[in-house]
Amino acid sequence: MVGNDARNKHILDRTFICSVCSFILHDPLQLTECGHRLCQSCFNVEQETTIKCRQCQLETLRINVRPDRGFKNDMQSLPIDCSFLDAQSKRQTSIDSPLFYSSPTGYKMRARLYLNGYGNAHCTHMSAFFVLMRGLNDPILKFPFNYKVVFCLYDQTFAKQHIIDSFRPDIGLSGFQRPRLDMNIVTGISKFVPLTKIQQENSPYIRDDTMFIKIMLDFNDIPNISLPIAMSLNPGLPIHVQHMMIEQEMKQRSEQQSQYSNETKEIKLSCEETAQ
């Protein structure tokens, strides 16, 4: 992983910036010949026995490059405007979305992101969770909640390689029963997105320091094969229009599959007749 990007890195002292990746130092190492620093990951990329400093061009033997733990501790007090760095330093391990409803008379809920991962995904993935909130509509709603929850991290380039994952609630868990307190226990996908995909330079999933994540409650039991279609629709369209387009696409695919099956049967029958 390269250094940490941040919205305010341009106002920080240059001593906190890696001379290789130009991001804020991550696990800084010091070149003993000149005193300049680089990220541990940037150092690992270098294969030579001597490391040439990008700032002053002095060379340091590889065995003389040292971890700078004191400097790393000093960096903890930096006013860095970066949610991922907050998560890594444990100043803020998660981010909650605003409250939202499945419909005007529907379920009340929110999403929670662990930017640096949660549980067995810590430091390897971003974790996405879903939590039911106690709402005024609860007395007329169906519980336990048993609808599939779909997460989509949008690719903001023309490639549209969105990352989609989903889970179906275990109705035996307390997190999907009718909320008795303000919120239920959070449940979701620990290994939603590998950190390597969102922390790489020029990641298609982050533009202008912004990610877009869509959460869809699947009330119509959409097949997983059709989820990319659902997530590729223009998010600006009204929900009922999106549902109509999804249903049309599913119907069209079903008809194509049925036609393909019929053609396969005809070919098989024809081959059998020829053999006879």
C-alpha positions in Angstrom: 0.0 0.0 0.0 1.4 3.5 -0.9 1.2 6.4 1.4 -2.0 8.1 2.7 -3.7 10.6 0.4 -5.5 13.5 2.1 -7.4 16.6 1.1 -5.1 18.9 2.9 -1.7 17.3 2.2 -0.6 20.3 0.2 -0.5 22.5 3.4 1.7 20.0 5.4 5.4 20.2 5.8 7.3 18.4 3.1 9.0 16.2 5.7 5.8 14.3 6.1 5.5 13.5 2.3 7.0 10.4 0.8 9.5 11.4 -2.0 8.5 8.3 -4.0 4.7 8.2 -4.1 4.1 11.9 -3.1 1.5 10.9 -0.5 1.7 11.3 3.3 4.2 8.8 4.7 2.9 5.4 5.8 5.1 3.4 8.1 8.1 5.8 7.4 11.6 4.6 6.9 14.6 6.9 7.2 17.6 6.9 4.8 20.5 7.2 7.2 22.9 8.9 4.8 20.6 12.0 4.2 17.8 11.7 6.8 15.0 11.8 4.2 12.1 9.4 4.5 10.0 7.1 2.3 7.1 4.7 2.9 7.7 1.1 3.9 5.8 -0.1 0.8 7.7 2.2 -1.5 11.0 0.9 -0.1 9.8 -2.7 -0.7 9.4 -2.0 -4.4 13.1 -1.0 -4.7 15.2 -4.0 -5.5 18.7 -2.5 -5.6 21.3 -2.9 -2.8 21.5 0.8 -2.5 18.6 3.2 -2.4 18.9 6.6 -4.1 17.0 9.4 -2.4 14.6 11.1 -4.8 15.1 14.4 -3.0 18.8 14.8 -2.8 20.1 11.9 -4.9 22.4 10.6 -2.1 22.6 6.8 -1.9 22.1 4.7 1.3 22.9 1.0 1.6 19.7 -1.0 1.8 20.8 -2.5 5.2 21.1 1.0 6.6 17.5 2.0 6.0 15.8 2.2 9.4 12.2 2.3 10.6 11.5 5.8 12.1 9.1 5.0 14.9 9.6 8.3 16.7 8.7 10.2 13.5 5.7 7.9 13.1 4.5 8.8 16.6 4.9 12.5 15.8 2.7 12.1 12.8 -0.2 11.0 15.0 -0.8 14.6 15.9 -0.9 15.9 12.3 -4.2 17.6 11.3 -4.8 15.2 8.3 -8.1 15.5 6.6 -8.5 11.8 5.6 -11.1 9.4 6.7 -9.0 6.3 5.8 -6.2 7.6 7.9 -8.6 8.2 10.8 -9.7 4.6 10.5 -6.1 3.3 10.4 -5.1 5.3 13.5 -8.3 4.3 15.2 -9.4 7.9 15.8 -12.6 7.0 13.9 -13.1 3.4 13.1 -16.5 3.7 11.3 -18.7 6.1 9.5 -22.5 6.0 9.7 -24.8 7.1 6.9 -27.7 9.4 7.5 -30.9 7.7 8.4 -33.1 6.6 5.5 -36.3 4.6 4.8 -37.1 1.8 2.4 -40.3 3.8 1.5 -42.3 6.6 3.1 -44.1 3.9 5.2 -41.2 1.4 5.3 -38.3 0.3 7.4 -36.0 2.8 9.0 -32.3 2.0 8.7 -28.8 3.2 8.2 -25.5 1.9 6.8 -22.2 1.7 8.6 -18.7 1.6 6.9 -15.5 0.4 8.5 -13.1 2.0 6.2 -10.1 0.0 7.4 -12.1 -3.2 7.9 -13.8 -4.9 10.8 -13.0 -8.2 12.6 -11.2 -10.7 10.3 -11.2 -8.1 7.5 -9.2 -5.5 9.6 -6.5 -3.8 7.4 -7.4 -5.9 4.4 -10.9 -4.8 3.3 -13.5 -2.1 3.7 -16.5 -3.5 5.6 -20.1 -2.6 4.8 -22.8 -3.1 7.4 -26.6 -2.6 7.6 -28.6 -1.8 10.7 -32.3 -1.6 11.4 -33.5 1.4 13.4 -36.6 1.7 15.5 -39.2 3.6 13.5 -42.8 4.8 13.7 -43.9 2.4 11.0 -42.6 -0.8 12.8 -46.1 -1.8 14.2 -47.4 -2.4 10.6 -44.2 -3.9 9.1 -43.2 -7.5 8.7 -40.6 -8.9 11.1 -38.2 -10.6 11.2 -36.7 -8.6 8.3 -35.8 -11.2 5.6 -35.1 -9.2 2.4 -31.8 -9.4 0.6 -29.5 -6.4 1.2 -27.3 -5.3 -1.8 -24.3 -3.0 -1.6 -22.7 -1.4 -4.7 -19.5 0.7 -4.8 -19.7 2.7 -7.9 -16.9 2.8 -10.5 -16.9 6.5 -11.4 -15.2 6.0 -14.7 -16.6 5.0 -18.1 -15.5 1.4 -17.4 -18.4 1.0 -14.9 -16.8 -1.9 -13.1 -19.0 -1.6 -10.1 -18.3 -3.8 -7.0 -21.5 -5.5 -6.0 -22.1 -7.8 -3.0 -25.1 -8.9 -1.1 -26.3 -10.9 1.8 -29.6 -12.5 2.9 -30.6 -11.9 6.6 -30.4 -14.8 9.1 -33.9 -14.3 10.6 -32.7 -16.1 13.7 -30.4 -13.2 14.6 -31.5 -10.4 16.9 -30.4 -7.8 14.3 -33.3 -8.6 12.1 -36.1 -8.7 14.7 -38.3 -5.7 15.4 -36.1 -3.1 17.0 -36.8 -2.6 20.7 -34.0 -0.1 21.3 -33.0 2.9 19.0 -31.0 0.5 16.8 -30.3 -3.2 16.3 -27.0 -4.9 16.1 -25.2 -4.2 12.9 -24.8 -7.0 10.3 -23.3 -7.1 6.9 -20.3 -7.9 4.7 -16.9 -7.8 6.4 -14.9 -8.3 3.2 -16.8 -5.9 1.0 -14.0 -4.3 -1.0 -10.2 -5.1 -0.8 -8.4 -2.0 0.4 -5.9 -2.4 -2.5 -8.7 -1.4 -4.9 -9.6 1.8 -3.2 -6.2 2.9 -1.9 -4.4 2.5 -5.2 -3.4 5.6 -7.0 -6.1 6.9 -9.4 -8.6 4.4 -8.0 -11.8 4.5 -10.2 -13.8 4.2 -7.1 -12.7 7.5 -5.6 -13.0 10.8 -7.4 -12.6 14.2 -5.7 -12.2 12.4 -2.4 -15.7 10.9 -2.8 -17.0 7.4 -3.0 -20.6 6.5 -3.9 -22.2 3.4 -2.3 -25.7 2.4 -3.1 -27.7 0.2 -0.8 -30.7 -1.7 -2.3 -33.3 -3.7 -0.5 -34.3 -6.5 -2.8 -38.1 -7.0 -2.3 -38.5 -8.7 -5.6 -35.9 -11.4 -5.2 -33.8 -10.3 -8.1 -31.4 -13.1 -9.3 -27.7 -12.4 -8.5 -27.0 -12.5 -12.3 -29.3 -9.5 -12.8 -27.8 -7.4 -10.0 -25.2 -5.7 -12.3 -28.1 -4.6 -14.5 -29.9 -3.1 -11.6 -26.9 -1.3 -10.4 -25.9 0.0 -13.8 -29.2 2.0 -14.2 -29.1 5.7 -13.9 -29.4 6.4 -10.1 -31.3 9.6 -10.9 -34.3 7.7 -12.2 -37.3 7.3 -9.9 -37.3 4.0 -8.0 -40.4 2.7 -9.6 -39.0 3.4 -13.1 -35.8 1.5 -12.1 -37.9 -1.5 -10.9 -39.9 -1.5 -14.1 -36.6 -1.5 -16.2 -35.2 -4.3 -14.1 -38.4 -6.4 -14.5 -38.3 -5.8 -18.3 -34.7 -6.9 -18.5 -35.3 -10.0 -16.4 -38.3 -10.9 -18.6 -36.3 -10.4 -21.8 -33.5 -12.6 -20.4 -35.9 -15.3 -19.4 -37.4 -15.3 -22.9 -34.0 -15.5 -24.5 -33.0 -18.4 -22.2 -36.3 -20.2 -23.1 -35.7 -19.7 -26.8 -32.1 -21.0 -26.4 -33.4 -24.1 -24.6 -35.9 -24.8 -27.3 -33.3 -24.4 -30.0 -31.0 -26.8 -28.1 -33.8 -29.4 -27.9 -34.5 -29.1 -31.6 -30.9 -29.6 -32.5 -30.8 -32.6 -30.2 -33.9 -34.1 -31.8 -32.6 -33.5 -35.2 -29.3 -35.2 -34.4 -31.2 -38.2 -33.0 -33.4 -38.5 -36.1 -30.3 -38.3 -38.4 -28.7 -41.1 -36.4 -31.7 -43.3 -36.8 
